[in-house]
Amino acid sequence: MYSLIINRKRKDILDEREMIGTLFSIPLRHCFYSSMEYLKKNVTYSVELSCIFLESVKKEKVKEGRKGSELGQITRMITKLTHYKKFISELNNKDTLINSLYNMVLNYEGLGLLNGFGMSNRHGDRLFGNPETKSLSEKIR
């Protein structure tokens, strides 16, 4: 169990994934009112803080003598966050940034979108896009 203190408020967190989801939800509070540069900076700080947290967790687990899948999972999370940081730095569209940030938070909370699904019709045509993403975005707009 971990604890996160932000603005003198303590939040108890069960595992690493929940911690990262919480750290990424911080920039979401003001994402619609923030400028693109400010939002990018906040997300980048969240990525860096998450990577520092995961590195410390990894060191603790190595000291405890744990091996294998637990360490591999943490390493994959660090790699994914590093790639996400690069992706964020190349974005120029605020809507894309907000959408990717929401997807990241949902993913780390275990509620991510189902990727890999496509749509087709009775004629065998392949329609591009994820039906789950399309249904969610239509409800928002």
DSSP file (Angstrom, degrees, kcal/mol; ACC not computed):
  #  RESIDUE AA STRUCTURE BP1 BP2  ACC     N-H-->O    O-->H-N    N-H-->O    O-->H-N    TCO  KAPPA ALPHA  PHI   PSI    X-CA   Y-CA   Z-CA
    1    1 A M              0   0    0      0, 0.0     2,-0.3     0, 0.0    13,-0.2   0.000 360.0 360.0 360.0 141.2    0.0    0.0    0.0
    2    2 A Y  E     -A   13   0A   0     11,-3.4    11,-3.5    13,-0.1     2,-0.4  -0.805 360.0-143.4-122.3 162.6    1.2    3.5   -0.9
    3    3 A S  E     -A   12   0A   0     -2,-0.3     2,-0.5     9,-0.2     9,-0.2  -0.993   7.1-162.7-129.0 139.1    0.2    7.0    0.2
    4    4 A L  E     -A   11   0A   0      7,-2.6     7,-2.5    -2,-0.4     2,-0.6  -0.984   4.2-162.1-121.2 127.4    0.1   10.1   -2.0
    5    5 A I  E     +A   10   0A   0     -2,-0.5     2,-0.4     5,-0.2     5,-0.2  -0.944  15.7 168.1-113.8 118.1    0.0   13.5   -0.4
    6    6 A I  E >  S-A    9   0A   0      3,-2.4     3,-1.7    -2,-0.6    -2,-0.1  -0.996  72.3  -9.5-130.4 127.0   -1.1   16.4   -2.7
    7    7 A N  T 3  S-     0   0    0     -2,-0.4    -1,-0.1     1,-0.3     3,-0.1   0.897 128.9 -56.7  52.0  45.0   -1.9   19.8   -1.3
    8    8 A R  T 3  S+     0   0    0      1,-0.2     2,-0.5    -3,-0.1    -1,-0.3   0.606 113.0 120.2  64.8  14.7   -1.8   18.4    2.3
    9    9 A K  E <   -A    6   0A   0     -3,-1.7    -3,-2.4     2,-0.0     2,-0.4  -0.938  53.9-145.5-110.7 131.1   -4.4   15.8    1.5
   10   10 A R  E     -A    5   0A   0     -2,-0.5     2,-0.4    -5,-0.2    -5,-0.2  -0.784  13.8-173.2 -99.7 135.4   -3.5   12.2    1.9
   11   11 A K  E     -A    4   0A   0     -7,-2.5    -7,-2.6    -2,-0.4     2,-0.4  -0.991  17.6-140.0-127.7 125.0   -4.8    9.4   -0.4
   12   12 A D  E     -A    3   0A   0     -2,-0.4     2,-0.4    -9,-0.2    -9,-0.2  -0.688  20.9-166.0 -84.5 134.5   -4.1    5.8    0.2
   13   13 A I  E     -A    2   0A   0    -11,-3.5   -11,-3.4    -2,-0.4     3,-0.0  -0.967  15.9-153.2-128.2 136.9   -3.4    3.8   -2.9
   14   14 A L        -     0   0    0     -2,-0.4     2,-0.2   -13,-0.2    -1,-0.1   0.909  68.5  -1.3 -79.0 -44.7   -3.3    0.0   -3.2
   15   15 A D  S  > S-     0   0    0    -14,-0.1     4,-1.7     1,-0.1    -1,-0.1  -0.809  75.3 -90.8-143.3-179.5   -0.9   -0.7   -6.1
   16   16 A E  H  > S+     0   0    0     -2,-0.2     4,-2.3     1,-0.2     5,-0.2   0.875 118.3  54.5 -65.2 -40.4    1.3    0.8   -8.7
   17   17 A R  H  > S+     0   0    0      1,-0.2     4,-2.4     2,-0.2    -1,-0.2   0.901 108.4  48.8 -63.5 -40.7   -1.3    1.1  -11.5
   18   18 A E  H  > S+     0   0    0      2,-0.2     4,-2.2     1,-0.2    -1,-0.2   0.877 109.3  54.0 -66.4 -36.5   -3.7    3.0   -9.2
   19   19 A M  H  X S+     0   0    0     -4,-1.7     4,-2.5     2,-0.2    -2,-0.2   0.934 110.4  45.5 -62.4 -46.2   -0.8    5.4   -8.3
   20   20 A I  H  X S+     0   0    0     -4,-2.3     4,-2.3     1,-0.2    -2,-0.2   0.911 111.6  52.0 -65.9 -41.3   -0.1    6.1  -11.9
   21   21 A G  H  X S+     0   0    0     -4,-2.4     4,-1.2    87,-0.2    -1,-0.2   0.892 111.2  48.2 -59.8 -39.2   -3.7    6.6  -12.7
   22   22 A T  H  X S+     0   0    0     -4,-2.2     4,-0.7     2,-0.2    -2,-0.2   0.908 110.3  50.8 -67.7 -42.1   -4.0    9.1   -9.9
   23   23 A L  H  < S+     0   0    0     -4,-2.5     3,-0.4     1,-0.2    -2,-0.2   0.860 112.5  47.2 -64.6 -34.7   -0.9   11.0  -11.0
   24   24 A F  H  X S+     0   0    0     -4,-2.3     4,-0.5     1,-0.2    -1,-0.2   0.718 103.4  62.1 -79.6 -20.0   -2.3   11.2  -14.5
   25   25 A S  H  X S+     0   0    0     -4,-1.2     4,-0.7    -5,-0.2    -1,-0.2   0.692  87.3  75.6 -77.7 -15.9   -5.7   12.4  -13.3
   26   26 A I  H >< S+     0   0    0     -4,-0.7     3,-1.1    -3,-0.4     4,-0.4   0.941  95.9  45.1 -62.0 -49.2   -4.2   15.5  -11.7
   27   27 A P  H >4 S+     0   0    0      0, 0.0     3,-0.7     0, 0.0    -1,-0.2   0.744 103.2  68.5 -67.1 -18.6   -3.7   17.4  -15.1
   28   28 A L  H >< S+     0   0    0     -4,-0.5     3,-1.0     1,-0.2     4,-0.3   0.743  81.5  74.6 -70.9 -21.4   -7.2   16.3  -16.1
   29   29 A R  T << S+     0   0    0     -3,-1.1    -1,-0.2    -4,-0.7     3,-0.1   0.847 114.8  18.7 -60.7 -34.1   -8.8   18.6  -13.5
   30   30 A H  T X> S+     0   0    0     -3,-0.7     4,-1.4    -4,-0.4     3,-0.9   0.066  88.0 119.2-123.5  24.0   -8.1   21.7  -15.5
   31   31 A C  T <4 S+     0   0    0     -3,-1.0    -2,-0.1     1,-0.3    -1,-0.1   0.839  75.0  51.3 -66.0 -33.3   -7.4   20.3  -19.0
   32   32 A F  T 34 S+     0   0    0     -4,-0.3    -1,-0.3     1,-0.2    -2,-0.1   0.696 116.7  40.6 -77.6 -16.4  -10.2   22.1  -20.7
   33   33 A Y  T <4 S+     0   0    0     -3,-0.9    -1,-0.2     2,-0.1    -2,-0.2   0.562  99.3  89.3-104.9 -12.3   -9.1   25.5  -19.3
   34   34 A S  S  < S-     0   0    0     -4,-1.4     2,-0.1     1,-0.1     0, 0.0  -0.485  78.9-111.2 -87.3 155.5   -5.4   25.1  -19.7
   35   35 A S     >  -     0   0    0     -2,-0.2     4,-2.4     1,-0.1     5,-0.2  -0.377  32.2-107.8 -76.1 164.6   -3.3   26.0  -22.7
   36   36 A M  H  > S+     0   0    0      1,-0.2     4,-2.5     2,-0.2     5,-0.2   0.904 118.9  48.7 -60.6 -43.5   -1.7   23.3  -24.8
   37   37 A E  H  > S+     0   0    0      2,-0.2     4,-2.3     1,-0.2    -1,-0.2   0.906 112.2  47.9 -65.9 -42.0    1.8   24.1  -23.6
   38   38 A Y  H  > S+     0   0    0      2,-0.2     4,-2.3     1,-0.2    -1,-0.2   0.902 112.7  48.7 -65.8 -40.9    0.8   24.1  -19.9
   39   39 A L  H  X S+     0   0    0     -4,-2.4     4,-2.5     2,-0.2     5,-0.2   0.908 110.6  50.7 -65.9 -42.2   -1.1   20.8  -20.3
   40   40 A K  H  X S+     0   0    0     -4,-2.5     4,-2.6    -5,-0.2    -2,-0.2   0.915 110.7  49.9 -59.9 -42.5    1.9   19.2  -22.1
   41   41 A K  H  X S+     0   0    0     -4,-2.3     4,-2.3     2,-0.2    -2,-0.2   0.917 111.4  47.8 -64.1 -43.5    4.1   20.4  -19.2
   42   42 A N  H  X S+     0   0    0     -4,-2.3     4,-2.1     2,-0.2    -1,-0.2   0.906 113.1  47.7 -64.0 -42.0    1.8   19.0  -16.6
   43   43 A V  H  X S+     0   0    0     -4,-2.5     4,-2.4     2,-0.2    -2,-0.2   0.902 110.7  52.1 -66.1 -40.1    1.5   15.6  -18.4
   44   44 A T  H  X S+     0   0    0     -4,-2.6     4,-2.6    -5,-0.2    -2,-0.2   0.906 109.3  49.7 -62.3 -41.4    5.3   15.5  -18.8
   45   45 A Y  H  X S+     0   0    0     -4,-2.3     4,-2.7     2,-0.2    -1,-0.2   0.891 109.5  51.9 -63.6 -38.5    5.7   16.1  -15.1
   46   46 A S  H  X S+     0   0    0     -4,-2.1     4,-2.3     2,-0.2    -2,-0.2   0.898 110.4  48.6 -64.0 -39.8    3.2   13.3  -14.3
   47   47 A V  H  X S+     0   0    0     -4,-2.4     4,-2.5     2,-0.2    -2,-0.2   0.941 113.1  46.9 -64.3 -46.9    5.1   10.9  -16.6
   48   48 A E  H  X S+     0   0    0     -4,-2.6     4,-2.2     1,-0.2    -2,-0.2   0.908 113.3  48.3 -63.7 -41.8    8.5   11.8  -15.0
   49   49 A L  H  X S+     0   0    0     -4,-2.7     4,-2.4     2,-0.2    -1,-0.2   0.892 111.5  50.6 -64.5 -39.9    7.0   11.4  -11.5
   50   50 A S  H  X S+     0   0    0     -4,-2.3     4,-2.7    -5,-0.2    -2,-0.2   0.905 110.1  49.7 -64.4 -41.5    5.5    8.1  -12.4
   51   51 A C  H  X S+     0   0    0     -4,-2.5     4,-2.4     2,-0.2    -2,-0.2   0.900 110.9  49.3 -65.1 -40.3    8.8    6.8  -13.8
   52   52 A I  H  X S+     0   0    0     -4,-2.2     4,-2.0     2,-0.2    -2,-0.2   0.922 112.4  48.7 -63.3 -43.6   10.6    7.9  -10.6
   53   53 A F  H  X S+     0   0    0     -4,-2.4     4,-2.2     1,-0.2    -2,-0.2   0.931 112.2  47.9 -60.7 -46.5    8.0    6.2   -8.5
   54   54 A L  H  X S+     0   0    0     -4,-2.7     4,-2.6     1,-0.2    -2,-0.2   0.869 109.0  53.7 -66.1 -36.6    8.2    3.0  -10.6
   55   55 A E  H  X S+     0   0    0     -4,-2.4     4,-2.2     2,-0.2    -1,-0.2   0.908 110.0  47.7 -63.0 -40.7   12.0    2.9  -10.4
   56   56 A S  H  X S+     0   0    0     -4,-2.0     4,-2.1     2,-0.2    -2,-0.2   0.892 111.9  49.6 -68.1 -38.1   11.9    3.2   -6.6
   57   57 A V  H  X S+     0   0    0     -4,-2.2     4,-2.3     2,-0.2    -2,-0.2   0.908 110.3  51.5 -64.0 -41.0    9.3    0.4   -6.5
   58   58 A K  H  X S+     0   0    0     -4,-2.6     4,-2.0     1,-0.2    -2,-0.2   0.912 108.9  49.9 -62.8 -42.7   11.5   -1.7   -8.8
   59   59 A K  H  X S+     0   0    0     -4,-2.2     4,-2.2     1,-0.2    -1,-0.2   0.901 110.2  51.0 -62.9 -40.4   14.5   -1.2   -6.5
   60   60 A E  H  X S+     0   0    0     -4,-2.1     4,-1.8     1,-0.2    -2,-0.2   0.908 110.3  49.0 -62.4 -41.8   12.5   -2.2   -3.4
   61   61 A K  H  <>S+     0   0    0     -4,-2.3     5,-2.5     2,-0.2     4,-0.4   0.844 109.4  52.0 -69.1 -32.7   11.3   -5.4   -5.1
   62   62 A V  H ><5S+     0   0    0     -4,-2.0     3,-1.0     3,-0.2    -1,-0.2   0.903 108.7  51.2 -67.8 -40.4   14.8   -6.3   -6.2
   63   63 A K  H 3<5S+     0   0    0     -4,-2.2    -2,-0.2     1,-0.3    -1,-0.2   0.855 106.9  54.3 -63.2 -34.2   16.0   -5.8   -2.5
   64   64 A E  T 3<5S-     0   0    0     -4,-1.8    -1,-0.3    -5,-0.2    -2,-0.2   0.604 119.8-113.1 -74.8 -10.7   13.2   -8.1   -1.4
   65   65 A G  T < 5 +     0   0    0     -3,-1.0    -3,-0.2    -4,-0.4     2,-0.2   0.632  62.5 152.5  89.8  14.7   14.5  -10.7   -3.8
   66   66 A R      < +     0   0    0     -5,-2.5    -1,-0.3     2,-0.0     2,-0.3  -0.522  16.3 172.7 -79.5 147.1   11.6  -10.7   -6.2
   67   67 A K    >   +     0   0    0     -2,-0.2     3,-0.8     4,-0.0     2,-0.2  -0.824  32.6  23.5-139.0 176.4   12.2  -11.7   -9.8
   68   68 A G  T 3> S+     0   0    0     -2,-0.3     4,-2.4     1,-0.2     3,-0.2  -0.401 110.6  14.4  77.1-129.0   10.5  -12.4  -13.1
   69   69 A S  H 3> S+     0   0    0      1,-0.2     4,-2.4    -2,-0.2    -1,-0.2   0.805 121.9  56.0 -65.1 -33.9    7.1  -11.2  -14.0
   70   70 A E  H <> S+     0   0    0     -3,-0.8     4,-1.7     2,-0.2    -1,-0.2   0.941 113.3  40.8 -64.3 -45.8    6.7   -8.6  -11.3
   71   71 A L  H  > S+     0   0    0     -3,-0.2     4,-2.4     1,-0.2    -2,-0.2   0.879 114.5  53.5 -69.1 -36.6    9.9   -6.8  -12.3
   72   72 A G  H  X S+     0   0    0     -4,-2.4     4,-2.4     1,-0.2    -2,-0.2   0.886 106.4  52.6 -64.2 -38.1    9.0   -7.3  -16.0
   73   73 A Q  H  X S+     0   0    0     -4,-2.4     4,-2.0     2,-0.2    -1,-0.2   0.917 110.7  46.7 -64.0 -43.3    5.6   -5.7  -15.5
   74   74 A I  H  X S+     0   0    0     -4,-1.7     4,-2.3     2,-0.2    -2,-0.2   0.909 111.4  51.8 -65.5 -41.1    7.2   -2.6  -13.9
   75   75 A T  H  X S+     0   0    0     -4,-2.4     4,-2.4     1,-0.2    -2,-0.2   0.904 109.4  50.0 -62.3 -41.0    9.8   -2.4  -16.6
   76   76 A R  H  X S+     0   0    0     -4,-2.4     4,-2.5     2,-0.2    -1,-0.2   0.875 109.0  52.0 -65.4 -36.6    7.1   -2.5  -19.3
   77   77 A M  H  X S+     0   0    0     -4,-2.0     4,-2.3     2,-0.2    -2,-0.2   0.909 110.0  48.7 -65.5 -41.0    5.2    0.2  -17.5
   78   78 A I  H  X S+     0   0    0     -4,-2.3     4,-2.3     2,-0.2    -2,-0.2   0.923 112.6  48.3 -63.5 -43.8    8.3    2.4  -17.5
   79   79 A T  H  X S+     0   0    0     -4,-2.4     4,-2.3     1,-0.2    -2,-0.2   0.912 111.1  50.3 -62.9 -43.0    8.9    1.8  -21.2
   80   80 A K  H  X S+     0   0    0     -4,-2.5     4,-2.2     1,-0.2    -1,-0.2   0.905 111.4  48.4 -62.3 -41.8    5.3    2.6  -22.0
   81   81 A L  H  X S+     0   0    0     -4,-2.3     4,-2.2     2,-0.2    -1,-0.2   0.879 109.3  53.0 -67.0 -37.2    5.4    5.8  -20.1
   82   82 A T  H  X S+     0   0    0     -4,-2.3     4,-1.6     2,-0.2    -2,-0.2   0.912 111.1  46.2 -64.1 -42.2    8.7    6.8  -21.8
   83   83 A H  H  X S+     0   0    0     -4,-2.3     4,-2.3     1,-0.2    -2,-0.2   0.876 110.7  53.7 -66.1 -36.9    7.1    6.3  -25.2
   84   84 A Y  H  X S+     0   0    0     -4,-2.2     4,-2.7     2,-0.2    -2,-0.2   0.882 105.0  54.2 -65.0 -38.0    4.0    8.2  -24.1
   85   85 A K  H  X S+     0   0    0     -4,-2.2     4,-1.9     2,-0.2    -1,-0.2   0.906 109.8  46.9 -62.4 -41.3    6.2   11.1  -23.0
   86   86 A K  H  X S+     0   0    0     -4,-1.6     4,-1.0     2,-0.2    -2,-0.2   0.910 111.5  51.6 -65.9 -41.5    7.7   11.2  -26.5
   87   87 A F  H >< S+     0   0    0     -4,-2.3     3,-0.6     1,-0.2     4,-0.5   0.911 109.2  50.5 -60.0 -44.0    4.3   11.0  -28.1
   88   88 A I  H >< S+     0   0    0     -4,-2.7     3,-1.2     1,-0.2    -1,-0.2   0.892 105.0  56.7 -62.4 -40.8    3.0   13.9  -26.0
   89   89 A S  H 3< S+     0   0    0     -4,-1.9    -1,-0.2     1,-0.3    -2,-0.2   0.767 107.9  48.5 -65.2 -23.6    6.0   16.1  -27.0
   90   90 A E  T << S+     0   0    0     -4,-1.0    -1,-0.3    -3,-0.6    -2,-0.2   0.499  88.1 108.4 -94.4  -4.4    5.1   15.6  -30.7
   91   91 A L    <   +     0   0    0     -3,-1.2     3,-0.1    -4,-0.5   -51,-0.0  -0.460  35.1 173.5 -77.1 145.0    1.4   16.5  -30.3
   92   92 A N        +     0   0    0     -2,-0.1     2,-0.5     1,-0.1    -1,-0.1   0.403  58.6  81.2-123.3  -4.8    0.0   19.7  -31.7
   93   93 A N     >  -     0   0    0      1,-0.1     4,-1.8   -57,-0.0     5,-0.1  -0.916  60.5-156.5-111.9 124.0   -3.7   19.1  -31.1
   94   94 A K  H  > S+     0   0    0     -2,-0.5     4,-2.6     1,-0.2     5,-0.2   0.873  94.3  55.3 -66.5 -38.1   -5.2   19.7  -27.7
   95   95 A D  H  > S+     0   0    0      1,-0.2     4,-2.5     2,-0.2    -1,-0.2   0.899 108.1  49.0 -62.8 -40.0   -8.2   17.4  -28.3
   96   96 A T  H  > S+     0   0    0      2,-0.2     4,-2.5     1,-0.2    -1,-0.2   0.892 111.3  50.5 -65.3 -39.5   -5.9   14.5  -29.1
   97   97 A L  H  X S+     0   0    0     -4,-1.8     4,-2.1     2,-0.2    -2,-0.2   0.930 112.4  45.6 -64.0 -46.3   -3.8   15.2  -26.0
   98   98 A I  H  X S+     0   0    0     -4,-2.6     4,-2.5     2,-0.2    -2,-0.2   0.909 113.3  50.4 -64.6 -41.9   -6.9   15.2  -23.8
   99   99 A N  H  X S+     0   0    0     -4,-2.5     4,-2.3     1,-0.2    -2,-0.2   0.920 112.0  46.6 -62.6 -44.4   -8.2   12.1  -25.4
  100  100 A S  H  X S+     0   0    0     -4,-2.5     4,-2.1     2,-0.2    -1,-0.2   0.859 111.4  52.6 -67.4 -33.8   -4.9   10.2  -25.0
  101  101 A L  H  X S+     0   0    0     -4,-2.1     4,-2.4     2,-0.2    -2,-0.2   0.919 109.7  47.7 -67.5 -43.8   -4.7   11.4  -21.4
  102  102 A Y  H  X S+     0   0    0     -4,-2.5     4,-2.7     1,-0.2     5,-0.2   0.921 112.2  50.3 -61.3 -43.5   -8.2   10.1  -20.6
  103  103 A N  H  X S+     0   0    0     -4,-2.3     4,-2.3     1,-0.2    -2,-0.2   0.880 109.6  51.3 -62.7 -37.4   -7.4    6.8  -22.3
  104  104 A M  H  X S+     0   0    0     -4,-2.1     4,-2.3     2,-0.2    -2,-0.2   0.930 111.4  46.7 -65.4 -45.4   -4.1    6.5  -20.3
  105  105 A V  H  X S+     0   0    0     -4,-2.4     4,-1.3     1,-0.2    -2,-0.2   0.935 114.0  47.7 -62.9 -45.9   -6.0    7.1  -17.0
  106  106 A L  H  <>S+     0   0    0     -4,-2.7     5,-3.3     1,-0.2     6,-0.6   0.888 110.6  53.1 -61.8 -38.8   -8.7    4.6  -17.9
  107  107 A N  H ><5S+     0   0    0     -4,-2.3     3,-1.3     4,-0.3     5,-0.3   0.924 109.7  46.2 -62.8 -45.4   -6.1    2.0  -18.9
  108  108 A Y  H 3<5S+     0   0    0     -4,-2.3   -87,-0.2     1,-0.3    -1,-0.2   0.696 110.4  54.1 -74.6 -17.4   -4.2    2.3  -15.6
  109  109 A E  T 3<5S-     0   0    0     -4,-1.3    -1,-0.3    -5,-0.2    -2,-0.2   0.394 120.3-110.1 -91.7   3.0   -7.5    2.0  -13.7
  110  110 A G  T < 5S+     0   0    0     -3,-1.3    -3,-0.2    -4,-0.2    -2,-0.1   0.667  96.4 101.0  81.1  17.2   -8.3   -1.2  -15.6
  111  111 A L      < +     0   0    0     -5,-3.3    -4,-0.3    -6,-0.2    -5,-0.1   0.028  48.7 145.3-120.6  25.0  -11.1    0.4  -17.6
  112  112 A G        -     0   0    0     -6,-0.6     2,-0.1    -5,-0.3    -8,-0.1  -0.059  55.3 -88.5 -65.7 165.5   -9.3    1.0  -20.9
  113  113 A L        -     0   0    0    -10,-0.1     2,-1.0     1,-0.1    -1,-0.1  -0.363  40.9-108.0 -72.0 152.9  -10.9    0.7  -24.3
  114  114 A L    >   -     0   0    0     -2,-0.1     3,-0.6     2,-0.0    18,-0.3  -0.729  42.1-164.6 -84.3 101.3  -10.9   -2.6  -26.1
  115  115 A N  T 3   +     0   0    0     -2,-1.0     3,-0.1     1,-0.2    -3,-0.0  -0.472  61.6  46.5 -84.8 158.2   -8.4   -2.2  -28.9
  116  116 A G  T 3  S+     0   0    0      1,-0.3     2,-0.4    -2,-0.1    -1,-0.2   0.400  79.0 119.7  95.5  -2.5   -8.1   -4.5  -31.8
  117  117 A F    <   -     0   0    0     -3,-0.6    -1,-0.3     0, 0.0     2,-0.2  -0.764  38.3-176.2 -97.2 142.7  -11.8   -4.7  -32.7
  118  118 A G        -     0   0    0     -2,-0.4     2,-0.4    12,-0.1    10,-0.1  -0.705  20.3-117.8-125.0 178.8  -13.1   -3.5  -36.1
  119  119 A M  E     +B  127   0B   0      8,-1.3     8,-2.4    10,-0.3     2,-0.3  -0.907  29.8 168.1-119.4 148.9  -16.4   -3.1  -37.7
  120  120 A S  E     -B  126   0B   0     -2,-0.4     2,-0.2     6,-0.2     6,-0.2  -0.954  19.5-139.6-148.0 167.9  -17.8   -4.8  -40.8
  121  121 A N    >   -     0   0    0      4,-1.0     3,-1.7    -2,-0.3     6,-0.0  -0.614  41.5 -85.9-121.5-174.9  -21.2   -5.1  -42.5
  122  122 A R  T 3  S+     0   0    0      1,-0.3    -1,-0.0    -2,-0.2     0, 0.0   0.661 122.9  62.1 -70.4 -14.0  -23.0   -8.0  -44.2
  123  123 A H  T 3  S-     0   0    0      2,-0.1    -1,-0.3     0, 0.0    -3,-0.0   0.476 116.1-110.9 -87.8  -2.4  -21.2   -7.2  -47.5
  124  124 A G    <   +     0   0    0     -3,-1.7     2,-0.2     1,-0.3    -2,-0.1   0.573  64.4 152.9  85.6   8.9  -17.8   -7.9  -46.0
  125  125 A D        -     0   0    0      1,-0.1    -4,-1.0     2,-0.0     2,-0.7  -0.501  41.9-134.2 -71.8 140.3  -16.6   -4.3  -46.1
  126  126 A R  E     -B  120   0B   0     -2,-0.2     2,-0.5    -6,-0.2    -6,-0.2  -0.871  18.5-160.3 -95.9 118.1  -14.0   -3.4  -43.5
  127  127 A L  E     -B  119   0B   0     -8,-2.4    -8,-1.3    -2,-0.7     2,-0.2  -0.841  18.8-124.0 -98.5 133.6  -14.9   -0.1  -41.8
  128  128 A F        +     0   0    0     -2,-0.5     2,-0.1   -10,-0.1   -10,-0.1  -0.496  63.9  52.2 -81.3 144.7  -12.0    1.6  -40.1
  129  129 A G  S    S-     0   0    0     -2,-0.2   -10,-0.3   -12,-0.1    -2,-0.1  -0.323  83.0 -79.8 119.2 161.8  -12.2    2.6  -36.4
  130  130 A N     >  -     0   0    0      1,-0.1     4,-2.4    -2,-0.1     5,-0.2  -0.873  30.8-148.8 -97.5 120.0  -12.9    1.1  -33.0
  131  131 A P  H  > S+     0   0    0      0, 0.0     4,-2.3     0, 0.0     5,-0.2   0.834  97.3  53.9 -61.2 -31.9  -16.7    0.9  -32.4
  132  132 A E  H  > S+     0   0    0    -18,-0.3     4,-2.0     2,-0.2     5,-0.2   0.926 110.4  46.0 -67.4 -43.4  -16.2    1.4  -28.7
  133  133 A T  H  > S+     0   0    0      1,-0.2     4,-2.6     2,-0.2     5,-0.2   0.917 112.9  50.3 -64.4 -42.8  -14.2    4.6  -29.2
  134  134 A K  H  X S+     0   0    0     -4,-2.4     4,-2.0     1,-0.2    -2,-0.2   0.906 110.1  49.3 -64.1 -41.1  -16.7    5.9  -31.8
  135  135 A S  H  X S+     0   0    0     -4,-2.3     4,-1.4    -5,-0.2    -1,-0.2   0.886 113.2  47.5 -67.3 -36.6  -19.7    5.3  -29.5
  136  136 A L  H  X S+     0   0    0     -4,-2.0     4,-1.5     2,-0.2    -2,-0.2   0.923 112.3  48.2 -68.3 -43.7  -18.0    7.1  -26.6
  137  137 A S  H  X S+     0   0    0     -4,-2.6     4,-1.8     1,-0.2    -2,-0.2   0.830 108.6  54.7 -68.5 -30.6  -17.0   10.1  -28.7
  138  138 A E  H  < S+     0   0    0     -4,-2.0    -1,-0.2    -5,-0.2    -2,-0.2   0.870 107.3  50.7 -69.1 -35.1  -20.5   10.4  -30.1
  139  139 A K  H  < S+     0   0    0     -4,-1.4    -2,-0.2     1,-0.2    -1,-0.2   0.847 109.6  50.7 -70.0 -32.6  -21.9   10.6  -26.6
  140  140 A I  H  <        0   0    0     -4,-1.5    -2,-0.2     1,-0.2    -1,-0.2   0.896 360.0 360.0 -71.1 -41.0  -19.5   13.3  -25.6
  141  141 A R     <        0   0    0     -4,-1.8    -1,-0.2    -5,-0.1    -2,-0.2   0.477 360.0 360.0 -78.5 360.0  -20.2   15.5  -28.5
